[in-house]
Amino acid sequence: MTLPNSAIRSVIEILPKPEDRRARRLKSFRFWSPIEHGLIDPDASVRRSALQRSIWMNNNWSGFRRELAGYIKENQIPENEFRFLGIYEWQNVYERVLERFVDSSYAKTCGLHWSNIENGFRREIDRIIEFGCFPEGSWQWMKKLPEIVNCEKVYLFLEDDEREDIKYWIAECSPSVVWFLINDIYGAGDYYMTDKKFNWMITENHHEYVQIIGRGLERIAIEKICIQYHIPVF
């Protein structure tokens, strides 16, 4: 059944706006510390080693990348929990993601950008589960991310749309850190996340719609978490 244009417009109008999500999340999490909540190893020697490296703050950075680097430094997140991929790493990881998950025609034109909105994923990719983070507090499902993915490290793609050309800052990080980065600083942008073997992808677009695709994650376990936070599952 095809919805009339008036119905489609009604659905779009009630979707949360990006600025609403950012304001709601920052209000709750701006002053939280990953170390205080026991999610990050506070070993001082590890922190010093990481913070002494230029990767944490480069005076030539601007916009979101500089803001993110400042957050990492302020919260003393060690390099073994979060690191930006180097110049000789990120391109290979980005291309692997496009090859594994994104339709080839779409990838040639748009890359990863808005593939989570415009049906840009490969048609044969398994869709594990989809849900909308619309109810108040439902975005807290990400607290359970370590249980969902059950791996030590993930690749995190954060979209920087403050630039004329869309760019993704790609990092290798622990699942427990992702919760803070998304809810405490990132706010309204689209993000993508994969395991290091590119078996699955978790992505949320700026309409707060989450898609989990690929193989290796358990739908039943994710459904239980969605029920806990009163999240509608599709």
C-alpha positions, 0 to 999 in steps of 0.5 A: 500500500502506498501512503498518500503524500499528506500522510508521508508529510505528517510522519516527517513532521512528527520525527524528532529534529536533529537539534532536539536530540542534541539538546536533550542529550547534552542536557543530561550528559555534558558533565558525565565522566567515563572514568567516574562511571568505571567504564574506562581504565584510569591508569595514569601511565596509559593516559599520559602516554596517549595525551602526550601524542599530537593525535589528541589535539592538533592546533590546525584542527577546527570544528567538530574534530577539534571539539572531539579531540578536546573532549577526549583530552578533558575526560582523559580517555586513553588511547587504548580506548579511543584513537583516530585512525591514521592517514594510512589506515582510514581510507582502507577501512572506509573502502571496506565498509563501502564494499561490504555494506553499500550498494556499488552504484550508490557508493560511487555517487555518495559514498557512505553519506545518507546511505542510512536514509536513502536505501543506499545499502546493498539489497542482499544484506541481512537486516537484523533489526530496526527501531526508532529512538523516539520515546523519552530516554529511549536512546539510552539503549546504547548503554547496553552496546557492549552486551550487544556487540560482544567485542573489544573494539569497533570502528566508529564513523562520525559524520562531520557535516560542518564542512562543505564536503562531507567527511567522516572521522573514523576511530577505533574504540571500545564499545563502552566509550561510544555511549559517551561520545554519541550522547555527550558530544556528538548529538545530532549527526549520523554515525555508523559503527562496525566490528573490525571484521565488517560482519555487521553495521549499526547506524543511526540517522539524524531522525533517530532511526537505528538500523542494524544490518549484516550478520553476527548480532542476535536479534532476540537480545537486542529486542529485549533491550528495546523492550527495557527502554520502551523502544518500538521495533520494526 
